[in-house]
Amino acid sequence: EYIELKSNILSPSTIDGYHRIVKRIAPELLRKPANRITTADLQREVNRLAGIYSPKTVQTSFGLLSSVLHQAVPKLSTDVSKPAPQKRIRQLPTAAEVIRVFKGDEMELPVLLAMWLSLRVSEVRGLKKSDFAGGKVTINRVIVTIREGNTHKDIEKQAAKTTDSRRMIDVPPEIQRLVDAVNGDYITTLSGQAIYKRFIRRMSAAGFQGVTFHDLRHVNASV
């Protein structure tokens, strides 16, 4: 009921994430009436989840659970101990190293859009050639993938992740040249998963292990 109440407010990817969280919660806890759930029950569940998932996954799972319970049983204390987030320390490649890996590759344009213009993968997938004009690109559309049963479905949305995500960015001539060479309306027809997997595969082959497509935004921030 809580998820349904938010279905037209939150993004499809967030709602999809909520449904995945529900599958992680212990069935015996889900079957228990909300007004009979105790703080001790919640601590046991967090402890169980911590033995299976990463601290970040435990945090997000408990975040949904506590929000639901605050709505259903406002007086219930959800103050429990949770695993501390683990900080990953890694060496990211330089922008020049990334450019060398993807120069002339079909992934070159998506990679440059993420690394040089700091675009999210959903924003890259939502871009059309018509969004580029006068040396600028307007970001006002995203494509996200959600799971429906055993299948995946692409959803195009006009609203981006936050109000600040709708923006206009200067486009360097090199990126504009690659955009002009694209056949078709969309900048890329690759799925989000395909972009992530191809990026990791190419970077790993070049000797950069554990670097994700989203890390390109960190490279951008470093530059």
Backbone torsions as a table, in degrees:
resi	resn	phi	psi	omega
1	GLU	NA	-39.9	179.7
2	TYR	-61.9	-45.6	-179.8
3	ILE	-64.5	-40.4	-179.9
4	GLU	-63.0	-37.7	179.5
5	LEU	-64.0	-21.9	-178.0
6	LYS	-105.0	3.2	-168.8
7	SER	-59.6	-32.2	-179.0
8	ASN	-101.7	4.5	-177.8
9	ILE	-105.9	-45.9	-178.8
10	LEU	-88.4	163.1	-178.2
11	SER	-70.6	153.1	178.2
12	PRO	-56.6	-36.2	-179.9
13	SER	-68.2	-35.0	176.7
14	THR	-67.4	-44.2	177.7
15	ILE	-61.5	-41.5	177.7
16	ASP	-61.0	-40.4	177.3
17	GLY	-64.2	-37.1	177.1
18	TYR	-60.7	-43.8	-179.5
19	HIS	-64.9	-33.4	177.0
20	ARG	-68.9	-36.7	178.7
21	ILE	-62.8	-41.9	-179.0
22	VAL	-56.0	-36.9	-178.8
23	LYS	-69.6	-18.6	179.3
24	ARG	-83.3	-28.2	-174.6
25	ILE	-68.9	139.7	-178.2
26	ALA	-57.4	130.6	-178.8
27	PRO	-55.2	-37.7	-178.6
28	GLU	-65.4	-30.9	176.8
29	LEU	-74.8	-39.1	179.1
30	LEU	-63.9	-31.9	-178.1
31	ARG	-80.7	-13.4	-174.9
32	LYS	-81.1	133.5	176.6
33	PRO	-55.5	137.4	-174.7
34	ALA	-56.4	-38.0	-176.9
35	ASN	-75.7	-1.5	176.6
36	ARG	-108.1	-1.7	178.0
37	ILE	-78.4	135.5	-178.8
38	THR	-111.7	168.3	176.0
39	THR	-62.1	-34.8	178.0
40	ALA	-64.1	-38.0	176.5
41	ASP	-59.6	-42.3	-178.4
42	LEU	-67.5	-39.6	179.0
43	GLN	-64.4	-39.7	177.6
44	ARG	-62.7	-40.0	-179.1
45	GLU	-67.7	-42.1	177.6
46	VAL	-61.9	-41.5	179.2
47	ASN	-62.8	-40.9	178.2
48	ARG	-64.3	-46.8	-179.5
49	LEU	-62.2	-37.3	-178.2
50	ALA	-64.8	-23.2	178.1
51	GLY	-81.6	-7.1	-176.1
52	ILE	-117.9	-42.1	-170.7
53	TYR	-114.6	168.4	178.3
54	SER	-70.4	159.2	178.2
55	PRO	-54.9	-39.1	-179.7
56	LYS	-64.0	-42.0	179.1
57	THR	-65.8	-38.7	177.3
58	VAL	-63.1	-42.9	-179.3
59	GLN	-61.2	-47.3	-178.3
60	THR	-68.5	-36.5	178.7
61	SER	-65.2	-45.2	-179.8
62	PHE	-69.3	-30.1	178.2
63	GLY	-59.9	-44.1	177.7
64	LEU	-67.4	-45.7	-178.0
65	LEU	-59.3	-44.6	-178.3
66	SER	-69.1	-35.2	178.1
67	SER	-64.2	-42.6	178.2
68	VAL	-62.0	-45.0	-176.6
69	LEU	-70.8	-32.4	176.7
70	HIS	-64.2	-32.2	178.1
71	GLN	-76.4	-39.9	-175.8
72	ALA	-82.4	-40.6	-177.8
73	VAL	-132.8	80.9	-173.2
74	PRO	-56.3	-29.4	-175.9
75	LYS	-82.9	-9.1	-177.9
76	LEU	-70.5	129.5	176.4
77	SER	-81.0	126.4	177.5
78	THR	-110.2	24.2	179.5
79	ASP	-81.9	92.2	-179.4
80	VAL	-125.4	163.6	178.4
81	SER	-80.0	134.2	179.9
82	LYS	-126.8	154.2	180.0
83	PRO	-64.3	141.5	-180.0
84	ALA	-72.7	140.4	178.1
85	PRO	-59.3	143.7	178.5
86	GLN	-99.8	122.6	-179.4
87	LYS	-85.3	123.7	177.4
88	ARG	-88.0	129.3	177.0
89	ILE	-111.2	113.1	-178.3
90	ARG	-137.4	159.1	177.2
91	GLN	-95.6	113.1	178.6
92	LEU	-84.5	148.4	177.1
93	PRO	-69.4	160.6	174.6
94	THR	-79.5	164.4	177.8
95	ALA	-59.9	-40.2	-179.4
96	ALA	-62.4	-38.6	179.4
97	GLU	-66.5	-40.5	179.1
98	VAL	-65.4	-42.8	-179.6
99	ILE	-60.3	-41.3	-179.9
100	ARG	-63.0	-36.8	-178.7
101	VAL	-66.2	-37.8	-170.7
102	PHE	-108.5	5.5	-179.8
103	LYS	-58.6	122.2	178.8
104	GLY	80.5	0.1	-178.6
105	ASP	-89.4	157.7	178.6
106	GLU	-62.8	-20.3	179.2
107	MET	-89.1	-1.3	-175.1
108	GLU	-58.5	-47.4	-177.8
109	LEU	-66.2	-50.3	176.0
110	PRO	-55.7	-38.8	-179.6
111	VAL	-65.8	-44.2	179.6
112	LEU	-66.9	-36.2	178.4
113	LEU	-63.4	-37.9	179.8
114	ALA	-75.8	-42.3	-173.7
115	MET	-83.9	-38.4	-175.3
116	TRP	-92.6	-29.5	179.4
117	LEU	-108.6	0.4	177.6
118	SER	59.2	44.6	178.9
119	LEU	-91.3	144.7	172.1
120	ARG	-74.8	160.3	-179.2
121	VAL	-61.6	-35.8	179.4
122	SER	-66.6	-32.5	178.5
123	GLU	-73.2	-39.4	177.0
124	VAL	-61.2	-44.7	-178.7
125	ARG	-66.1	-28.2	-177.5
126	GLY	-85.9	-8.8	-175.8
127	LEU	-72.5	138.2	172.8
128	LYS	-116.8	158.2	179.0
129	LYS	-59.5	-31.7	-178.9
130	SER	-69.3	-12.7	177.4
131	ASP	-77.3	-12.6	-179.8
132	PHE	-99.0	122.8	179.4
133	ALA	-160.9	139.7	175.7
134	GLY	61.2	31.2	179.7
135	GLY	77.1	14.7	179.2
136	LYS	-134.9	160.8	173.5
137	VAL	-127.2	137.4	178.8
138	THR	-101.4	125.6	179.8
139	ILE	-101.2	105.1	178.7
140	ASN	-144.8	16.3	-176.7
141	ARG	-147.1	141.3	176.1
142	VAL	-133.8	156.8	171.4
143	ILE	-123.7	123.3	178.2
144	VAL	-120.8	157.3	179.1
145	THR	-113.7	128.9	176.3
146	ILE	-119.2	160.0	-179.3
147	ARG	-97.1	130.9	174.4
148	GLU	-124.7	99.5	-175.2
149	GLY	66.8	-121.6	179.3
150	ASN	-99.0	8.4	-178.5
151	THR	-119.4	167.1	177.8
152	HIS	-117.6	143.9	-176.8
153	LYS	-130.9	132.1	176.8
154	ASP	-85.3	136.0	177.6
155	ILE	-125.5	126.7	176.8
156	GLU	-97.9	129.9	-178.6
157	LYS	-127.3	145.4	176.1
158	GLN	-78.8	-33.1	-179.0
159	ALA	-83.6	133.3	177.1
160	ALA	-89.3	-171.5	-171.1
161	LYS	-61.2	-42.6	177.8
162	THR	-135.5	168.6	179.3
163	THR	-61.9	-31.9	179.0
164	ASP	-72.8	-13.9	-178.7
165	SER	-72.0	-22.7	174.9
166	ARG	-78.7	110.7	-171.8
167	ARG	-154.2	167.5	176.7
168	MET	-120.4	131.0	-173.3
169	ILE	-126.6	142.5	174.0
170	ASP	-66.8	138.9	-179.3
171	VAL	-112.2	119.8	177.3
172	PRO	-63.9	151.0	-179.2
173	PRO	-55.2	-36.6	-178.6
174	GLU	-63.6	-40.8	178.2
175	ILE	-70.4	-39.8	178.3
176	GLN	-61.3	-37.1	177.9
177	ARG	-61.3	-43.2	178.9
178	LEU	-66.7	-37.0	177.9
179	VAL	-63.8	-44.1	-178.8
180	ASP	-62.4	-26.9	-177.8
181	ALA	-84.5	-6.1	-178.8
182	VAL	-71.1	135.0	173.6
183	ASN	-93.6	126.5	-178.8
184	GLY	105.8	178.4	-174.2
185	ASP	-83.6	-46.2	-177.8
186	TYR	-81.9	146.9	179.9
187	ILE	-62.7	-37.8	176.5
188	THR	-146.0	147.0	175.8
189	THR	-107.3	5.6	178.7
190	LEU	-70.1	144.9	174.6
191	SER	-73.8	163.6	177.6
192	GLY	-59.7	-40.4	-179.8
193	GLN	-65.6	-39.7	179.7
194	ALA	-64.4	-40.7	178.5
195	ILE	-62.2	-47.5	-179.4
196	TYR	-61.1	-47.0	-175.7
197	LYS	-67.2	-43.0	-179.9
198	ARG	-65.8	-37.5	178.9
199	PHE	-63.5	-49.5	-178.8
200	ILE	-61.7	-41.1	-178.8
201	ARG	-63.3	-45.7	-179.3
202	ARG	-67.7	-41.5	-179.9
203	MET	-66.9	-40.0	178.9
204	SER	-63.6	-41.4	178.9
205	ALA	-63.1	-28.1	179.7
206	ALA	-88.1	1.2	176.5
207	GLY	97.0	8.6	179.3
208	PHE	-107.2	98.2	-176.1
209	GLN	-89.1	143.8	172.5
210	GLY	75.5	12.1	178.8
211	VAL	-95.3	128.8	-178.2
212	THR	-106.1	166.3	179.2
213	PHE	-60.7	-37.7	179.7
214	HIS	-64.2	-26.2	179.2
215	ASP	-63.6	-17.9	178.1
216	LEU	-61.5	-29.7	177.2
217	ARG	-69.6	-30.0	176.1
218	HIS	-71.6	-38.2	176.2
219	VAL	-61.1	-42.4	178.5
220	ASN	-58.3	-45.9	-178.8
221	ALA	-64.0	-36.6	179.4
222	SER	-65.0	-41.9	178.3
223	VAL	-63.6	NA	NA
